[in-house]
Amino acid sequence: MSADLTVWLAVLAASAACFGIKLVGHVVPEHWLAEPRVARTASLVTVALLAALVGVQTVTTGQHVTLDARLPALAVAAVALALRAPFVVVVLLAAATAAGLRALA
């Protein structure tokens, strides 16, 4: 089996899995989702997935750990969020931090 065919089969399988998960979300009875434990778990899974995505995108390049301007920019963004800065300000501060550090390097 060629590599291209393998990639397309993986894409199709992932697409079918995503569609199935979405479909199950619409078919599940609403009273099941209203249970507090399910709602709490769903919100925690969302936060955990977002945190994992941010972590991976911040400290990796390809399959290698890379410590560059992204990590201090994330730290500046975290401090700005802790100080309750507006989201646009958080993004601008993080971008300016990364740009400044890359300009110095």
Steps between C-alpha positions, in 0.01 A plus 500: 500500500642838404562777750249729327224239528584446868474873570165526321363199684608657830334830403178323404501293821557811713224683314258211556592490870442875538165475320400209723590688816302805381203279414505334842495848657174575321341161570574477875194591708520851643431387858824295492698813414325705768650284775754713697775237485479478121500879460799537734692226319427655160627840612815349652575298186471817292743687723744207508501467121556873453783499756663203328475672163655820635777305670588300191488801269713706740794270561524272197612529141420187306597218733760695696472710815600856418532778754473828314310831519163324524552390860564850645213631286270240657622600847424868425154400374437296816595795722280734296208258531559470875483880521166486312624685191267502199563217256621732224757648737614149600554403137681825419728469803588140413563589135714798595701287743567231240585757233733689732685187608534379142632842395767478772609149396 
